[in-house]
């Protein structure tokens, strides 16, 4: 289905299941299709809403508006206009940043947060940010989206048994518009919400793959700053935890969102290095 922004741009979305609303926000270069391994489990408990951010998937591709505050404003307008609020909001990577931005800019829309392999800032001056941004810019400019998709797929899914995940990622990701991808990368650089995290007043789960390239300390710090936030670490998982550890991911997320008990994050101690137990 398509929904029009105030500017006349179209955002593609899908709704399934019954229950309280749960919005799923994909990462950079992704789409609502990225949640395919989650939807069967989630729609048993929630009315799931997947959305393609502007410039992504089947949404329209305007010339501008590719910033995290812009994505958040689009998404909040979409949720309020269709009555899908207040909602639990889950986002991965860029989608987690958009979810955090929504929680501080549009708190009336957000009932809870699940932030997956994400960060509350992308400091422009850090060596890690310069390296990551420079790598992706260079890959895209030199080789185009199809070749870049292969490189990223191998990085996200490096194991022999993950070939189906690599192929699926390459097929979806290579359809991106390189102009929009590069514009979004640049629009993300320098963004920060660190000083506003303490204003978030909804139940929050910070979910981290142990082997994610975003440092674990960044997620620990985010959990410390959000009042009452919980941190859950998934072992043997990289940046694409919903795909590479789908069963564990689904159990943890459903348990958190349905109110099953998970120990709160001890802000002074690192959580034990164990795989999350079945909920």
C-alpha distance (Angstrom), angle and dihedral (degrees) to the residues before:
residue distance angle dihedral
X1 . . .
X2 3.80 . .
X3 3.80 130.2 .
X4 3.82 123.4 -170.1
X5 3.78 123.8 -134.2
X6 3.80 121.7 -140.2
X7 3.82 86.4 -96.3
X8 3.79 91.4 55.5
X9 3.80 96.0 -106.7
X10 3.80 117.3 141.0
X11 3.80 124.2 -126.6
X12 3.78 118.3 -165.1
X13 3.80 118.4 -138.8
X14 3.79 141.5 165.2
X15 3.80 130.3 -154.4
X16 3.80 127.6 -159.6
X17 3.80 140.1 157.6
X18 3.78 132.4 28.5
X19 3.78 133.1 -92.3
X20 3.80 135.6 53.3
X21 3.82 114.0 -8.3
X22 3.79 119.8 -92.8
X23 3.81 118.2 -173.7
X24 3.82 118.3 -156.4
X25 3.83 118.4 -158.3
X26 3.80 119.9 -166.6
X27 3.79 128.9 -143.9
X28 3.80 132.7 -104.2
X29 3.79 110.8 -52.3
X30 3.79 91.7 8.1
X31 3.78 136.1 106.0
X32 3.78 141.1 -157.0
X33 3.79 87.9 -78.3
X34 3.80 88.9 73.2
X35 3.82 89.6 77.7
X36 3.80 94.2 63.0
X37 3.82 93.4 117.9
X38 3.82 91.5 50.8
X39 3.80 104.3 45.0
X40 3.83 98.7 74.7
X41 3.82 90.4 55.3
X42 3.80 97.9 38.3
X43 3.80 99.5 47.3
X44 3.79 90.2 60.1
X45 3.81 86.7 70.7
X46 3.81 106.7 20.7
X47 3.75 146.0 36.7
X48 3.79 95.9 -111.5
X49 3.79 120.9 -150.5
X50 3.81 119.6 -169.3
X51 3.78 118.6 -171.0
X52 3.79 134.2 -171.7
X53 3.81 108.2 -137.8
X54 3.79 116.5 -130.1
X55 3.78 110.9 -71.0
X56 3.80 91.9 18.3
X57 3.79 133.7 99.8
X58 3.78 112.8 -26.9
X59 3.81 96.3 -16.2
X60 3.80 120.7 108.1
X61 3.79 120.3 -89.8
X62 3.81 111.3 -132.2
X63 3.78 122.6 -177.8
X64 3.81 96.0 -109.1
X65 3.80 146.3 13.8
X66 3.80 98.9 85.4
X67 3.80 100.2 142.1
X68 3.78 130.6 110.6
X69 3.84 93.4 -113.7
X70 3.82 87.9 48.1
X71 3.80 93.2 51.8
X72 3.81 89.6 47.1
X73 3.81 92.9 51.2
X74 3.81 91.7 48.9
X75 3.79 91.5 49.9
X76 3.80 95.9 45.2
X77 3.82 90.9 49.9
X78 3.80 89.4 49.8
X79 3.81 92.8 50.4
X80 3.80 95.4 47.4
X81 3.79 96.1 43.9
X82 3.81 92.0 53.6
X83 3.80 95.5 39.7
X84 3.80 96.0 -115.1
X85 3.79 94.6 139.7
X86 2.93 151.6 154.3
X87 3.80 86.7 24.7
X88 3.75 139.7 169.2
X89 3.80 105.6 -110.9
X90 3.80 124.3 -153.2
X91 3.79 122.4 -175.7
X92 3.78 136.2 171.4
X93 3.81 124.3 -147.0
X94 3.85 105.2 -40.0
X95 3.81 86.9 11.1
X96 3.80 89.9 57.2
X97 3.79 90.0 53.2
X98 3.80 90.2 50.7
X99 3.82 89.9 49.3
X100 3.82 91.7 51.7
X101 3.81 90.3 48.3
X102 3.81 90.0 51.3
X103 3.80 90.9 50.9
X104 3.81 92.7 56.8
X105 3.82 99.7 34.5
X106 3.82 99.2 37.0
X107 3.82 106.6 22.6
X108 3.80 92.1 161.1
X109 3.81 89.3 66.7
X110 3.81 98.1 51.0
X111 3.82 123.6 73.4
X112 3.80 96.8 169.3
X113 3.79 142.5 -12.2
X114 3.78 138.5 -131.2
X115 3.80 109.2 -173.9
X116 3.81 113.3 -168.6
X117 3.82 123.6 -163.7
X118 3.77 92.5 -29.6
X119 3.80 140.6 122.7
X120 3.81 138.2 -137.4
X121 3.80 93.7 -128.7
X122 3.79 144.6 21.5
X123 3.81 103.6 -154.9
X124 3.78 110.1 -152.8
X125 3.79 95.1 -146.3
X126 3.81 100.6 50.9
X127 3.81 118.2 109.1
X128 3.80 90.7 -131.7
X129 3.80 91.9 53.6
X130 3.81 92.3 47.0
X131 3.82 91.6 48.2
X132 3.81 95.2 46.9
X133 3.80 94.1 44.3
X134 3.79 93.5 43.2
X135 3.80 92.4 49.2
X136 3.78 93.6 52.7
X137 3.79 94.7 42.7
X138 3.79 91.2 50.9
X139 3.80 94.4 46.2
X140 3.79 93.0 49.4
X141 3.80 95.8 45.5
X142 3.80 95.0 45.5
X143 3.78 102.3 37.9
X144 3.81 108.5 17.2
X145 3.78 128.6 -130.3
X146 3.79 99.3 -59.5
X147 3.80 95.0 56.4
X148 3.80 91.7 40.4
X149 3.81 89.2 52.4
X150 3.81 90.2 56.8
X151 3.81 92.2 50.4
X152 3.80 93.0 48.0
X153 3.81 92.5 44.6
X154 3.79 90.8 55.4
X155 3.79 90.0 48.6
X156 3.82 93.9 48.9
X157 3.80 96.3 41.5
X158 3.82 108.1 27.8
X159 3.81 99.3 157.0
X160 3.78 126.0 98.9
X161 3.80 94.6 -121.6
X162 3.81 92.5 53.2
X163 3.80 97.0 74.9
X164 3.85 93.2 113.8
X165 3.81 89.5 53.2
X166 3.81 90.6 49.5
X167 3.80 93.0 50.0
X168 3.79 93.0 48.3
X169 3.80 91.8 48.5
X170 3.81 92.9 48.2
X171 3.80 92.5 50.4
X172 3.81 94.4 50.0
X173 3.77 97.8 37.9
X174 3.81 99.1 46.4
X175 3.83 88.9 63.2
X176 3.82 90.4 70.8
X177 3.79 121.2 115.5
X178 3.84 105.4 -115.1
X179 3.81 92.2 -148.6
X180 3.80 92.0 57.3
X181 3.79 93.5 41.5
X182 3.81 91.6 54.6
X183 3.80 92.0 44.4
X184 3.81 91.0 51.8
X185 3.80 92.1 48.6
X186 3.80 90.1 53.8
X187 3.82 91.8 44.3
X188 3.80 91.0 55.3
X189 3.80 95.0 51.9
X190 3.79 113.7 103.6
X191 3.82 95.0 13.7
X192 3.82 116.9 142.0
X193 3.79 138.8 173.3
X194 3.80 97.3 168.0
X195 3.80 93.9 115.7
X196 3.82 92.0 51.9
X197 3.80 101.9 46.4
X198 3.80 93.0 95.3
X199 3.82 88.7 64.2
X200 3.82 92.3 64.6
X201 3.80 106.3 107.8
X202 3.81 104.5 177.2
X203 3.83 131.2 91.7
X204 3.79 106.8 -81.0
X205 3.79 133.3 -167.9
X206 3.80 118.4 -166.1
X207 3.80 107.0 -159.6
X208 3.80 119.6 -165.9
X209 3.78 134.8 -175.7
X210 3.80 107.4 -137.6
X211 3.83 91.3 -133.5
X212 3.81 97.8 41.1
X213 3.81 114.8 134.4
X214 3.82 89.5 -129.4
X215 3.82 101.3 86.8
X216 3.80 116.7 -105.7
X217 3.79 89.6 -132.3
X218 3.82 89.1 64.5
X219 3.82 89.7 58.2
X220 3.80 92.7 44.8
X221 3.79 89.7 52.4
X222 3.80 91.1 49.1
X223 3.81 90.5 51.2
X224 3.80 90.9 50.2
X225 3.79 92.6 53.0
X226 3.82 98.1 48.1
X227 3.82 109.7 75.3
X228 3.80 111.4 -112.9
X229 3.81 94.6 -2.7
X230 3.80 119.8 159.4
X231 3.78 125.4 -143.0
X232 3.80 121.8 -151.2
X233 3.81 122.1 -176.4
X234 3.80 119.6 -156.4
X235 3.78 113.6 -153.3
X236 3.81 123.7 -137.7
X237 3.80 90.7 21.3
X238 3.78 134.5 117.8
X239 3.79 131.6 -170.1
X240 3.81 95.4 -49.3
X241 3.82 98.0 59.6
X242 3.84 94.9 153.1
X243 3.81 87.3 61.5
X244 3.80 106.2 31.4
X245 3.83 94.7 44.4
X246 3.80 100.7 20.5
X247 3.81 98.3 151.7
X248 3.80 95.1 50.3
X249 3.80 91.3 41.3
X250 3.80 92.5 52.9
X251 3.81 93.4 48.3
X252 3.78 93.3 50.3
X253 3.81 94.3 45.5
X254 3.81 95.4 45.7
X255 3.79 90.2 46.5
X256 3.78 92.7 51.6
X257 3.79 96.4 44.0
X258 3.81 94.8 46.0
X259 3.78 91.9 49.8
X260 3.79 100.2 -105.8
X261 3.78 110.4 155.7
X262 3.79 119.6 -91.3
X263 3.81 120.5 168.9
X264 3.81 112.8 -103.1
X265 3.78 116.7 -113.1
X266 3.80 110.7 -93.1
X267 3.77 102.1 -132.6
X268 3.81 91.3 -152.0
X269 3.77 100.1 45.8
X270 3.79 136.8 50.4
X271 3.82 113.8 -116.4
X272 3.81 115.0 -104.8
X273 3.79 114.8 -86.3
X274 3.78 96.6 -111.8
X275 3.76 134.7 121.5
X276 3.84 110.0 -103.2
X277 3.78 111.4 -96.3
X278 3.76 124.1 -121.7
X279 3.79 112.0 -81.4
